[in-house]
């Protein structure tokens, strides 16, 4: 068994990922997945991006926000923008190839699970889906 990591302690030491604009706290990892947590202040948003492979699973632990999603066309253009409010207790999956951006409408804490490839070169940054 690997070591036990406390979410609150991990968040206090989270490292900023400048490409998406949030500090990310690694919690657990394996060959097929990684589990992370982040805190977002009200009004802050994750930079819009998508991944070529692998789904991401989000769980909102506290707070509220809006998840924006869009399909990405063959030329990299954003199409069919959708949005939905999310609140503490909600979980959702963002499939590979779907552009997504999360905006905090209150201070929030969330978990997300993704494959290890999402930490490397798999992320494609996109124009913002929200102002």
Secondary structure as UniProt FT lines:
FT   HELIX           7..12
FT   STRAND          15..17
FT   TURN            18..21
FT   STRAND          22..29
FT   STRAND          34..40
FT   TURN            42..43
FT   STRAND          49..51
FT   STRAND          56..62
FT   STRAND          64..72
FT   TURN            74..75
FT   STRAND          78..87
FT   TURN            88..89
FT   STRAND          91..94
FT   TURN            96..97
FT   STRAND          98..104
FT   STRAND          108..114
FT   HELIX           116..119
FT   TURN            120..122
FT   STRAND          123..125
//
